[in-house]
Amino acid sequence: MDLTETEDEKSFRAEARQWLQANVPATPLPSFDTAEGFELHRQWEGLLFEAGWSAVSWPVEYGGRGADYLKWLIFEEEYWRSGAPGRVSQNGIFLLGPTIIEVGTEAQKARYLPAMASSREIWAQAWSEPDAGSDLASIRSKGRLSDDGTEWILDGQKTWASRAAWADWCFGIFRTDPESIRHRGLTFILIPLDTPGITVRPIAQLDGDAGFAEIFFDDVHVPVANTLGEPGKGWNVAMAAAGFERGVSLRSPARFNVAVDRLIELWKQVGDLDDDTMRDAVTDLWMQAEGYKLHTAMTVTKLLEGGHIGSESSLNKIFWSEMDVRAHELALQLLGPGAERTDGPYESWVDGFLFSLSGPIYAGTNEIQRNIIADRVLNLPRA
Ligand SMILES: Cc1cc2nc3c(=O)[nH]c(=O)nc-3n(C[C@H](O)[C@H](O)[C@H](O)COP(=O)(O)OP(=O)(O)OC[C@H]3O[C@@H](n4cnc5c(N)ncnc54)[C@H](O)[C@@H]3O)c2cc1C
């Protein structure tokens, strides 16, 4: 792994930096967990797409830039350093999109990917159910074929679907073989959220914004052509998507490098620089962020050499989510009673802290990731 940038990579970085400097909104957009913020983020995504920066690592014919993963990492560094808005389209571009590229038909790639890249269609993930979160294989939402075999008829309830309050489509897994149990007999289906029979009920998150929604399916008809992968093999498709979610694409290192740089600035502004304990804690965080960056470069090198990321993506997920919580805890410690102020150096740390608490839960809880590591990475015997 040689981390020296080639001339081509240097000019790619310069181009990205220049575009971002010229186009990133001067004032932060309202949260994309509000109706107004969601649409403003959609417009921003449209601007990114027009300039070819929306789905940097996708093939050009599907709305991407055709860049390799190393360039994508460079773009991510420039993106987060520029203070650009969070990606409202992340479920599509970083999770479902790569899965469609891997297992979708040519017709599905042509139908879904360009609309996803431009954020004309924004996607929500409809997997969790009230009694099936960690144990996803126990989902009860059902699908059955119509008499003429052309449609799935869906019934059931999903919950915690991020951004579903305003999204256009969702991707879900449904039990389509009533005789099946656990991971078998599930089908991965793509569903427009305005289909008759769907009710979307927003759920307010800790900060009061409707960050999630419940989705109710009541006799919902969708074409069988909306099946991703083989009917009955939806678990494999979902696990491929989960690998993208826990692996490199959802949380690239730059986001944490930027957060830790902000933490260091905060420490310089409000911290007691003679306090060795805090100095060590901040330094440790900086090393963790650098370590994650180098580890990701190693993973990307493996991917570029034709390798795959398997269960080891669970290691990533634990590492970045715990690092994020730690960074925000230290920031609040530094801010002390000022932590709830929203001006100057205080801005946004509390919001960031509240969101960081969800990192060890979403994309599969860290307890479950530890089980996966014990079982499939370390091959430890089951209890
Ligand atoms: C911010 C956020 C965004 C989310 N977005 C989405 C989304 O877009 N789409 C979607 O489908 N879902 C989403 N989720 C839901 C998320 O995937 C689930 O919350 C998660 O999988 C845990 O499921 P659960 O909430 O049902 O908790 P449970 O499964 O009930 O778990 C409760 C606790 O028990 C522990 N536990 C459970 N089983 C085991 C075990 N076998 N071994 C050890 N510990 C165990 C868990 O780790 C957890 O601490 C989101 C969640 C959050 C917080």
The ligand as an SDF file (V2000), in Angstrom:
LIG
                    3D

 53 58  0  0  0  0  0  0  0  0999 V2000
  -30.2870    6.4180   14.3260 C   0  0  0  0  0  0  0  0  0  0  0  0
  -30.8890    5.1110   13.8960 C   0  0  0  0  0  0  0  0  0  0  0  0
  -31.2380    4.9370   12.5720 C   0  0  0  0  0  0  0  0  0  0  0  0
  -31.8390    3.7410   12.1680 C   0  0  0  0  0  0  0  0  0  0  0  0
  -32.2280    3.6370   10.8640 N   0  0  0  0  0  0  0  0  0  0  0  0
  -32.8340    2.5100   10.4560 C   0  0  0  0  0  0  0  0  0  0  0  0
  -33.2850    2.4090    9.0950 C   0  0  0  0  0  0  0  0  0  0  0  0
  -33.1400    3.3470    8.2990 O   0  0  0  0  0  0  0  0  0  0  0  0
  -33.9090    1.2840    8.7250 N   0  0  0  0  0  0  0  0  0  0  0  0
  -34.0950    0.2250    9.5810 C   0  0  0  0  0  0  0  0  0  0  0  0
  -34.6390   -0.7850    9.1510 O   0  0  0  0  0  0  0  0  0  0  0  0
  -33.6860    0.2900   10.8850 N   0  0  0  0  0  0  0  0  0  0  0  0
  -33.0630    1.4210   11.3290 C   0  0  0  0  0  0  0  0  0  0  0  0
  -32.6590    1.5190   12.6340 N   0  0  0  0  0  0  0  0  0  0  0  0
  -32.9630    0.4340   13.5700 C   0  0  0  0  0  0  0  0  0  0  0  0
  -31.7560   -0.3680   13.9840 C   0  0  0  0  0  0  0  0  0  0  0  0
  -31.2850   -1.1720   12.9310 O   0  0  0  0  0  0  0  0  0  0  0  0
  -32.1640   -1.1980   15.2140 C   0  0  0  0  0  0  0  0  0  0  0  0
  -32.4550   -0.2930   16.2520 O   0  0  0  0  0  0  0  0  0  0  0  0
  -31.0630   -2.1490   15.6480 C   0  0  0  0  0  0  0  0  0  0  0  0
  -30.8350   -3.1540   14.6950 O   0  0  0  0  0  0  0  0  0  0  0  0
  -31.3950   -2.8050   17.0100 C   0  0  0  0  0  0  0  0  0  0  0  0
  -32.6620   -3.3730   16.9870 O   0  0  0  0  0  0  0  0  0  0  0  0
  -33.7300   -3.0300   18.1240 P   0  0  0  0  0  0  0  0  0  0  0  0
  -33.8300   -1.5490   18.2440 O   0  0  0  0  0  0  0  0  0  0  0  0
  -34.9610   -3.7860   17.8130 O   0  0  0  0  0  0  0  0  0  0  0  0
  -33.0840   -3.5370   19.4860 O   0  0  0  0  0  0  0  0  0  0  0  0
  -33.0750   -5.0280   20.0340 P   0  0  0  0  0  0  0  0  0  0  0  0
  -32.7580   -5.9660   18.9370 O   0  0  0  0  0  0  0  0  0  0  0  0
  -34.3530   -5.2460   20.7810 O   0  0  0  0  0  0  0  0  0  0  0  0
  -31.8700   -5.0010   21.0430 O   0  0  0  0  0  0  0  0  0  0  0  0
  -31.9520   -4.4280   22.3520 C   0  0  0  0  0  0  0  0  0  0  0  0
  -30.6080   -4.6040   23.0350 C   0  0  0  0  0  0  0  0  0  0  0  0
  -30.3090   -6.0070   23.1970 O   0  0  0  0  0  0  0  0  0  0  0  0
  -29.0480   -6.3230   22.6120 C   0  0  0  0  0  0  0  0  0  0  0  0
  -29.0980   -7.6420   21.9810 N   0  0  0  0  0  0  0  0  0  0  0  0
  -30.0870   -8.1350   21.1980 C   0  0  0  0  0  0  0  0  0  0  0  0
  -29.7750   -9.3900   20.7800 N   0  0  0  0  0  0  0  0  0  0  0  0
  -28.5410   -9.6800   21.2900 C   0  0  0  0  0  0  0  0  0  0  0  0
  -27.6610  -10.8030   21.1940 C   0  0  0  0  0  0  0  0  0  0  0  0
  -27.9880  -11.8760   20.4800 N   0  0  0  0  0  0  0  0  0  0  0  0
  -26.4680  -10.7360   21.8330 N   0  0  0  0  0  0  0  0  0  0  0  0
  -26.1140   -9.6440   22.5550 C   0  0  0  0  0  0  0  0  0  0  0  0
  -26.9170   -8.5320   22.6850 N   0  0  0  0  0  0  0  0  0  0  0  0
  -28.1050   -8.5570   22.0660 C   0  0  0  0  0  0  0  0  0  0  0  0
  -28.8300   -5.2520   21.5460 C   0  0  0  0  0  0  0  0  0  0  0  0
  -27.4690   -5.0850   21.2470 O   0  0  0  0  0  0  0  0  0  0  0  0
  -29.4500   -4.0070   22.2210 C   0  0  0  0  0  0  0  0  0  0  0  0
  -28.5110   -3.4400   23.0990 O   0  0  0  0  0  0  0  0  0  0  0  0
  -32.0620    2.7020   13.0950 C   0  0  0  0  0  0  0  0  0  0  0  0
  -31.7000    2.8680   14.4320 C   0  0  0  0  0  0  0  0  0  0  0  0
  -31.1290    4.0590   14.8390 C   0  0  0  0  0  0  0  0  0  0  0  0
  -30.7650    4.2290   16.2850 C   0  0  0  0  0  0  0  0  0  0  0  0
  1  2  1  0
  2  3  1  0
  2 52  2  0
  3  4  2  0
  4  5  1  0
  4 50  1  0
  5  6  2  0
  6  7  1  0
  6 13  1  0
  7  8  2  0
  7  9  1  0
  9 10  1  0
 10 11  2  0
 10 12  1  0
 12 13  2  0
 13 14  1  0
 14 15  1  0
 14 50  1  0
 15 16  1  0
 16 17  1  0
 16 18  1  0
 18 19  1  0
 18 20  1  0
 20 21  1  0
 20 22  1  0
 22 23  1  0
 23 24  1  0
 24 25  2  0
 24 26  1  0
 24 27  1  0
 27 28  1  0
 28 29  2  0
 28 30  1  0
 28 31  1  0
 31 32  1  0
 32 33  1  0
 33 34  1  0
 33 48  1  0
 34 35  1  0
 35 36  1  0
 35 46  1  0
 36 37  1  0
 36 45  1  0
 37 38  2  0
 38 39  1  0
 39 40  1  0
 39 45  2  0
 40 41  1  0
 40 42  2  0
 42 43  1  0
 43 44  2  0
 44 45  1  0
 46 47  1  0
 46 48  1  0
 48 49  1  0
 50 51  2  0
 51 52  1  0
 52 53  1  0
M  END
$$$$
